[in-house]
Amino acid sequence: MRFLFDQNISHRILPQLPIQFAGSTSVKHEGLMNSPDKLIWEFAKEHDYIIVTQDSDFNDLNSLYGFPPKIIWIRSGNLKTSVILDLLIHHMNEIEKFIDDKKFGCFEIISLSVK
């Protein structure tokens, strides 16, 4: 699983990722900070990344243009980087199934509790 973390998720998550997420990157590391969402979406598509975001705009792009790229949309308030990492690890099996499923382009993780 190769993730592209949107700018609303700290790039500091990268060194904390487990081996299952090897090859992941962030918009900051790719020089895409403050780029239009469409440009980030195209980059993810071209380089076979799954976008991880807290922003609904990427789901809107998938509705308009289809997928890939697939989107993992973390729907919550502001979360610490460690909590976002915990959510991804907790949902890893479901995310793997989502990636293989040709019918769905967005996987939503809804976190209502604040840690």
PyMOL CGO cylinders between C-alpha atoms (Angstrom):
from pymol import cmd
from pymol.cgo import CYLINDER

trace = [
    CYLINDER, 0.00, 0.00, 0.00, 1.53, 3.24, -1.12, 0.3, 1, 1, 1, 1, 1, 1,
    CYLINDER, 1.53, 3.24, -1.12, -0.08, 6.30, 0.36, 0.3, 1, 1, 1, 1, 1, 1,
    CYLINDER, -0.08, 6.30, 0.36, 0.21, 9.94, -0.61, 0.3, 1, 1, 1, 1, 1, 1,
    CYLINDER, 0.21, 9.94, -0.61, -0.58, 11.97, 2.49, 0.3, 1, 1, 1, 1, 1, 1,
    CYLINDER, -0.58, 11.97, 2.49, -2.33, 15.24, 1.79, 0.3, 1, 1, 1, 1, 1, 1,
    CYLINDER, -2.33, 15.24, 1.79, -1.00, 18.44, 3.35, 0.3, 1, 1, 1, 1, 1, 1,
    CYLINDER, -1.00, 18.44, 3.35, -3.63, 18.31, 6.10, 0.3, 1, 1, 1, 1, 1, 1,
    CYLINDER, -3.63, 18.31, 6.10, -1.77, 15.28, 7.53, 0.3, 1, 1, 1, 1, 1, 1,
    CYLINDER, -1.77, 15.28, 7.53, 1.71, 15.92, 8.88, 0.3, 1, 1, 1, 1, 1, 1,
    CYLINDER, 1.71, 15.92, 8.88, 4.61, 14.57, 6.84, 0.3, 1, 1, 1, 1, 1, 1,
    CYLINDER, 4.61, 14.57, 6.84, 6.00, 13.43, 10.20, 0.3, 1, 1, 1, 1, 1, 1,
    CYLINDER, 6.00, 13.43, 10.20, 3.82, 10.36, 9.84, 0.3, 1, 1, 1, 1, 1, 1,
    CYLINDER, 3.82, 10.36, 9.84, 6.17, 8.88, 7.23, 0.3, 1, 1, 1, 1, 1, 1,
    CYLINDER, 6.17, 8.88, 7.23, 8.96, 7.55, 9.50, 0.3, 1, 1, 1, 1, 1, 1,
    CYLINDER, 8.96, 7.55, 9.50, 6.33, 6.03, 11.80, 0.3, 1, 1, 1, 1, 1, 1,
    CYLINDER, 6.33, 6.03, 11.80, 4.64, 3.93, 9.11, 0.3, 1, 1, 1, 1, 1, 1,
    CYLINDER, 4.64, 3.93, 9.11, 4.82, 0.14, 9.33, 0.3, 1, 1, 1, 1, 1, 1,
    CYLINDER, 4.82, 0.14, 9.33, 6.46, -1.85, 6.53, 0.3, 1, 1, 1, 1, 1, 1,
    CYLINDER, 6.46, -1.85, 6.53, 3.03, -2.53, 4.97, 0.3, 1, 1, 1, 1, 1, 1,
    CYLINDER, 3.03, -2.53, 4.97, 2.95, 1.15, 3.95, 0.3, 1, 1, 1, 1, 1, 1,
    CYLINDER, 2.95, 1.15, 3.95, 6.48, 1.22, 2.49, 0.3, 1, 1, 1, 1, 1, 1,
    CYLINDER, 6.48, 1.22, 2.49, 6.87, 3.58, -0.44, 0.3, 1, 1, 1, 1, 1, 1,
    CYLINDER, 6.87, 3.58, -0.44, 4.39, 6.10, 0.95, 0.3, 1, 1, 1, 1, 1, 1,
    CYLINDER, 4.39, 6.10, 0.95, 5.08, 9.81, 0.69, 0.3, 1, 1, 1, 1, 1, 1,
    CYLINDER, 5.08, 9.81, 0.69, 3.52, 13.18, 1.39, 0.3, 1, 1, 1, 1, 1, 1,
    CYLINDER, 3.52, 13.18, 1.39, 2.63, 16.18, -0.72, 0.3, 1, 1, 1, 1, 1, 1,
    CYLINDER, 2.63, 16.18, -0.72, 5.37, 18.07, 1.13, 0.3, 1, 1, 1, 1, 1, 1,
    CYLINDER, 5.37, 18.07, 1.13, 8.03, 15.53, 0.15, 0.3, 1, 1, 1, 1, 1, 1,
    CYLINDER, 8.03, 15.53, 0.15, 6.83, 15.61, -3.45, 0.3, 1, 1, 1, 1, 1, 1,
    CYLINDER, 6.83, 15.61, -3.45, 6.94, 19.42, -3.70, 0.3, 1, 1, 1, 1, 1, 1,
    CYLINDER, 6.94, 19.42, -3.70, 3.15, 19.68, -3.96, 0.3, 1, 1, 1, 1, 1, 1,
    CYLINDER, 3.15, 19.68, -3.96, 2.40, 21.84, -0.91, 0.3, 1, 1, 1, 1, 1, 1,
    CYLINDER, 2.40, 21.84, -0.91, -0.42, 24.29, -1.64, 0.3, 1, 1, 1, 1, 1, 1,
    CYLINDER, -0.42, 24.29, -1.64, -0.95, 22.75, -5.09, 0.3, 1, 1, 1, 1, 1, 1,
    CYLINDER, -0.95, 22.75, -5.09, -4.47, 22.52, -6.47, 0.3, 1, 1, 1, 1, 1, 1,
    CYLINDER, -4.47, 22.52, -6.47, -6.24, 19.30, -5.47, 0.3, 1, 1, 1, 1, 1, 1,
    CYLINDER, -6.24, 19.30, -5.47, -6.57, 18.29, -9.13, 0.3, 1, 1, 1, 1, 1, 1,
    CYLINDER, -6.57, 18.29, -9.13, -2.76, 18.40, -9.56, 0.3, 1, 1, 1, 1, 1, 1,
    CYLINDER, -2.76, 18.40, -9.56, -2.27, 16.24, -6.44, 0.3, 1, 1, 1, 1, 1, 1,
    CYLINDER, -2.27, 16.24, -6.44, -4.98, 13.86, -7.68, 0.3, 1, 1, 1, 1, 1, 1,
    CYLINDER, -4.98, 13.86, -7.68, -3.23, 13.57, -11.08, 0.3, 1, 1, 1, 1, 1, 1,
    CYLINDER, -3.23, 13.57, -11.08, 0.14, 12.97, -9.39, 0.3, 1, 1, 1, 1, 1, 1,
    CYLINDER, 0.14, 12.97, -9.39, -1.36, 10.17, -7.28, 0.3, 1, 1, 1, 1, 1, 1,
    CYLINDER, -1.36, 10.17, -7.28, -2.95, 8.61, -10.35, 0.3, 1, 1, 1, 1, 1, 1,
    CYLINDER, -2.95, 8.61, -10.35, 0.25, 8.78, -12.38, 0.3, 1, 1, 1, 1, 1, 1,
    CYLINDER, 0.25, 8.78, -12.38, 2.39, 7.30, -9.60, 0.3, 1, 1, 1, 1, 1, 1,
    CYLINDER, 2.39, 7.30, -9.60, -0.11, 4.73, -8.29, 0.3, 1, 1, 1, 1, 1, 1,
    CYLINDER, -0.11, 4.73, -8.29, -0.67, 6.26, -4.85, 0.3, 1, 1, 1, 1, 1, 1,
    CYLINDER, -0.67, 6.26, -4.85, -3.73, 6.10, -2.63, 0.3, 1, 1, 1, 1, 1, 1,
    CYLINDER, -3.73, 6.10, -2.63, -4.50, 9.58, -1.31, 0.3, 1, 1, 1, 1, 1, 1,
    CYLINDER, -4.50, 9.58, -1.31, -4.97, 9.83, 2.47, 0.3, 1, 1, 1, 1, 1, 1,
    CYLINDER, -4.97, 9.83, 2.47, -6.74, 13.04, 3.39, 0.3, 1, 1, 1, 1, 1, 1,
    CYLINDER, -6.74, 13.04, 3.39, -9.07, 14.79, 5.78, 0.3, 1, 1, 1, 1, 1, 1,
    CYLINDER, -9.07, 14.79, 5.78, -10.48, 16.80, 2.88, 0.3, 1, 1, 1, 1, 1, 1,
    CYLINDER, -10.48, 16.80, 2.88, -13.70, 15.97, 1.01, 0.3, 1, 1, 1, 1, 1, 1,
    CYLINDER, -13.70, 15.97, 1.01, -12.43, 17.55, -2.21, 0.3, 1, 1, 1, 1, 1, 1,
    CYLINDER, -12.43, 17.55, -2.21, -10.63, 14.39, -3.36, 0.3, 1, 1, 1, 1, 1, 1,
    CYLINDER, -10.63, 14.39, -3.36, -13.83, 12.37, -3.03, 0.3, 1, 1, 1, 1, 1, 1,
    CYLINDER, -13.83, 12.37, -3.03, -15.49, 15.02, -5.20, 0.3, 1, 1, 1, 1, 1, 1,
    CYLINDER, -15.49, 15.02, -5.20, -12.76, 14.54, -7.83, 0.3, 1, 1, 1, 1, 1, 1,
    CYLINDER, -12.76, 14.54, -7.83, -13.35, 10.79, -7.79, 0.3, 1, 1, 1, 1, 1, 1,
    CYLINDER, -13.35, 10.79, -7.79, -17.06, 11.46, -8.33, 0.3, 1, 1, 1, 1, 1, 1,
    CYLINDER, -17.06, 11.46, -8.33, -16.22, 13.61, -11.35, 0.3, 1, 1, 1, 1, 1, 1,
    CYLINDER, -16.22, 13.61, -11.35, -13.35, 11.66, -12.92, 0.3, 1, 1, 1, 1, 1, 1,
    CYLINDER, -13.35, 11.66, -12.92, -13.56, 8.17, -11.45, 0.3, 1, 1, 1, 1, 1, 1,
    CYLINDER, -13.56, 8.17, -11.45, -10.65, 6.30, -9.98, 0.3, 1, 1, 1, 1, 1, 1,
    CYLINDER, -10.65, 6.30, -9.98, -7.77, 5.60, -9.66, 0.3, 1, 1, 1, 1, 1, 1,
    CYLINDER, -7.77, 5.60, -9.66, -6.52, 7.12, -7.54, 0.3, 1, 1, 1, 1, 1, 1,
    CYLINDER, -6.52, 7.12, -7.54, -8.40, 5.72, -4.63, 0.3, 1, 1, 1, 1, 1, 1,
    CYLINDER, -8.40, 5.72, -4.63, -9.01, 7.87, -1.58, 0.3, 1, 1, 1, 1, 1, 1,
    CYLINDER, -9.01, 7.87, -1.58, -8.88, 7.20, 2.14, 0.3, 1, 1, 1, 1, 1, 1,
    CYLINDER, -8.88, 7.20, 2.14, -10.89, 10.00, 3.70, 0.3, 1, 1, 1, 1, 1, 1,
    CYLINDER, -10.89, 10.00, 3.70, -10.39, 10.40, 7.45, 0.3, 1, 1, 1, 1, 1, 1,
    CYLINDER, -10.39, 10.40, 7.45, -13.49, 12.22, 8.60, 0.3, 1, 1, 1, 1, 1, 1,
    CYLINDER, -13.49, 12.22, 8.60, -12.85, 13.79, 11.96, 0.3, 1, 1, 1, 1, 1, 1,
    CYLINDER, -12.85, 13.79, 11.96, -11.68, 16.93, 13.60, 0.3, 1, 1, 1, 1, 1, 1,
    CYLINDER, -11.68, 16.93, 13.60, -8.00, 17.60, 14.00, 0.3, 1, 1, 1, 1, 1, 1,
    CYLINDER, -8.00, 17.60, 14.00, -6.17, 14.49, 15.11, 0.3, 1, 1, 1, 1, 1, 1,
    CYLINDER, -6.17, 14.49, 15.11, -2.64, 13.91, 16.29, 0.3, 1, 1, 1, 1, 1, 1,
    CYLINDER, -2.64, 13.91, 16.29, -0.40, 12.17, 13.79, 0.3, 1, 1, 1, 1, 1, 1,
    CYLINDER, -0.40, 12.17, 13.79, -0.18, 9.15, 16.09, 0.3, 1, 1, 1, 1, 1, 1,
    CYLINDER, -0.18, 9.15, 16.09, -3.99, 8.83, 16.14, 0.3, 1, 1, 1, 1, 1, 1,
    CYLINDER, -3.99, 8.83, 16.14, -4.15, 8.96, 12.33, 0.3, 1, 1, 1, 1, 1, 1,
    CYLINDER, -4.15, 8.96, 12.33, -1.50, 6.24, 12.18, 0.3, 1, 1, 1, 1, 1, 1,
    CYLINDER, -1.50, 6.24, 12.18, -3.46, 4.15, 14.70, 0.3, 1, 1, 1, 1, 1, 1,
    CYLINDER, -3.46, 4.15, 14.70, -6.62, 4.52, 12.58, 0.3, 1, 1, 1, 1, 1, 1,
    CYLINDER, -6.62, 4.52, 12.58, -4.82, 3.36, 9.43, 0.3, 1, 1, 1, 1, 1, 1,
    CYLINDER, -4.82, 3.36, 9.43, -3.29, 0.38, 11.21, 0.3, 1, 1, 1, 1, 1, 1,
    CYLINDER, -3.29, 0.38, 11.21, -6.61, -0.49, 12.89, 0.3, 1, 1, 1, 1, 1, 1,
    CYLINDER, -6.61, -0.49, 12.89, -8.37, -0.50, 9.50, 0.3, 1, 1, 1, 1, 1, 1,
    CYLINDER, -8.37, -0.50, 9.50, -5.53, -2.14, 7.54, 0.3, 1, 1, 1, 1, 1, 1,
    CYLINDER, -5.53, -2.14, 7.54, -7.44, -5.31, 6.63, 0.3, 1, 1, 1, 1, 1, 1,
    CYLINDER, -7.44, -5.31, 6.63, -10.46, -3.31, 5.47, 0.3, 1, 1, 1, 1, 1, 1,
    CYLINDER, -10.46, -3.31, 5.47, -8.21, -0.97, 3.49, 0.3, 1, 1, 1, 1, 1, 1,
    CYLINDER, -8.21, -0.97, 3.49, -6.57, -3.92, 1.74, 0.3, 1, 1, 1, 1, 1, 1,
    CYLINDER, -6.57, -3.92, 1.74, -10.01, -5.22, 0.71, 0.3, 1, 1, 1, 1, 1, 1,
    CYLINDER, -10.01, -5.22, 0.71, -11.00, -1.73, -0.43, 0.3, 1, 1, 1, 1, 1, 1,
    CYLINDER, -11.00, -1.73, -0.43, -7.89, -1.43, -2.61, 0.3, 1, 1, 1, 1, 1, 1,
    CYLINDER, -7.89, -1.43, -2.61, -8.70, -4.70, -4.35, 0.3, 1, 1, 1, 1, 1, 1,
    CYLINDER, -8.70, -4.70, -4.35, -12.39, -3.82, -4.86, 0.3, 1, 1, 1, 1, 1, 1,
    CYLINDER, -12.39, -3.82, -4.86, -13.02, -2.36, -8.32, 0.3, 1, 1, 1, 1, 1, 1,
    CYLINDER, -13.02, -2.36, -8.32, -16.41, -0.87, -7.32, 0.3, 1, 1, 1, 1, 1, 1,
    CYLINDER, -16.41, -0.87, -7.32, -15.35, 1.70, -4.74, 0.3, 1, 1, 1, 1, 1, 1,
    CYLINDER, -15.35, 1.70, -4.74, -13.04, 4.70, -4.97, 0.3, 1, 1, 1, 1, 1, 1,
    CYLINDER, -13.04, 4.70, -4.97, -13.29, 6.14, -1.45, 0.3, 1, 1, 1, 1, 1, 1,
    CYLINDER, -13.29, 6.14, -1.45, -12.83, 4.50, 1.94, 0.3, 1, 1, 1, 1, 1, 1,
    CYLINDER, -12.83, 4.50, 1.94, -14.14, 6.65, 4.78, 0.3, 1, 1, 1, 1, 1, 1,
    CYLINDER, -14.14, 6.65, 4.78, -12.83, 6.40, 8.30, 0.3, 1, 1, 1, 1, 1, 1,
    CYLINDER, -12.83, 6.40, 8.30, -15.03, 8.26, 10.72, 0.3, 1, 1, 1, 1, 1, 1,
    CYLINDER, -15.03, 8.26, 10.72, -13.50, 9.05, 14.07, 0.3, 1, 1, 1, 1, 1, 1,
    CYLINDER, -13.50, 9.05, 14.07, -15.80, 10.71, 16.56, 0.3, 1, 1, 1, 1, 1, 1,
    CYLINDER, -15.80, 10.71, 16.56, -13.62, 10.42, 19.62, 0.3, 1, 1, 1, 1, 1, 1,
    CYLINDER, -13.62, 10.42, 19.62, -10.76, 12.78, 20.34, 0.3, 1, 1, 1, 1, 1, 1,
    CYLINDER, -10.76, 12.78, 20.34, -7.58, 11.33, 21.81, 0.3, 1, 1, 1, 1, 1, 1,
]
cmd.load_cgo(trace, "trace")
